[in-house]
Structure formats: structure tokens, C-alpha cells
């Protein structure tokens, strides 16, 4: 009975973690480029009371052993990198990736981070930057003061062009690159819609949009979150019920212990 108390307690802890992840998914339902997380559970170690295959008599063995489980634990919180809905934004520096790949930005300490959020801006120096002012790498710089954000055009294969005053034709000023990973689920989330390379993700593999398995870049579009509110609400109900079942198991075990303790009375 004591084992059931601890097993049910691990179940409640696991479902609390599940609710935490679901709540984070729902809170980011309107976050551009956000990728939903999923909790994956693992059973804990087992106590072997009787080992399968133990001799029962001279001629027979025990066909099935006796093992008592110790509960559950959170094994991983996987991130699902499925395509989010593409939404026309009208912003002249907005970009969406249709398919595989990440944009690369340079952080303030000089290291690189990766994002699916294409809500870019043009800063006062003409550089294409993220919402937090991080430069897109390879750097894209508009000629100053001739070119402005409104003159910017970006093709599906990542070629960046501007239309200069007095010139009817566009002038190409740079080429965007996308980056993919052997194991994107292994990326470390930093917040601010950014991810960092880890030993599990593998090194970034650069490529031109639309080539070598990379997605294409869509100008004046944004990729929205891939969170499904309906699915998350269903998962929340399932997690809530599982939490209640585990709490009921604790109450039942407590009642059984109380009954056993009161046998002498």
C-alpha cells in the first residue's frame, strides 16, 4: 500500500508537468514561429519479486515473474517542428519559411541563434534585424540613405533586392541562407523565439532557400504558431482526469492504511 502512495504521487507530479507544458503551448498560440511541445513519459524502475524463468520444480520453470512498478517520470519534452499556418502580413520586411529550415541571427555576445520567426525590421543603419535588434546572418544591409524598407523585395529563393530612386530596375543586395539540423528536436530553446545548437542537435547545415531540401522564403508572410487549441484543450482534459485518478489512488491507499492501523480497535 505504501508503494501505491509513492507511485500515485509520481503520477500527479508527471501530470502537473504535462499541464505546465500544455499551458505554455496555449499561451503561445499567437507567437510567430512557435513550435508546440509534447511531454513524453517513462515508467520508473521495477522491483522484481519473482524472476521469470526461476525453477518451480525439477522439470518446470516459472513462466511469468512478479515485478512491481514504482511509478512514472517525465522522459522528455519534445518540440514538434511541423509547419505552422502561413499568414499574409503585408509587412515589407516580414518573411516566412515554407518548409524546412531556420533563419540565423547573431546574438549580442557574437554567438549564433536560430529562429522560425520572420518578423524582421530594418534598423537605422539599414540592416535587416529581428524584433530584438539581432542581425540576420548572412548580413543584409540596404544602401543608405537611398533604399528604405518599402523598397525591399525578397524572392522565394532568398535573393534580396531593392529599388533605388531613379532606377526602374531592382538591384540585388544579398542572398539569404537557411539552416537545418540533423536533429532539430535537440535544439536548446532560449526564449525570444530563438534556439541554440546543442550537442544533441548536431551542427547547422546551411543552404539556399528552395534548394537541397530547404524550404522557400515567402515575402510579406509570417508563419504562425503550430499549436492547435482544440487538441491542447483535449490533452488538458485528459491530463486533468489522470491527475484526479492518481489523487484518488492516494486517498484509497490512505483509507486502506487507516483500516489496517485500526484493526486492533
Helices and strands as residue ranges (DSSP letters): H 2-27, E 37-43, E 46-50, E 66-69, E 72-79, E 86-88, E 95-98, E 103-106, E 112-115, E 121-122, E 128-129, E 135-137, G 149-151, E 152-154, E 159-163, E 170-175, E 178-180, G 184-186, E 188-191, E 194-196, E 205-207, E 216-219, E 221-223, H 229-261
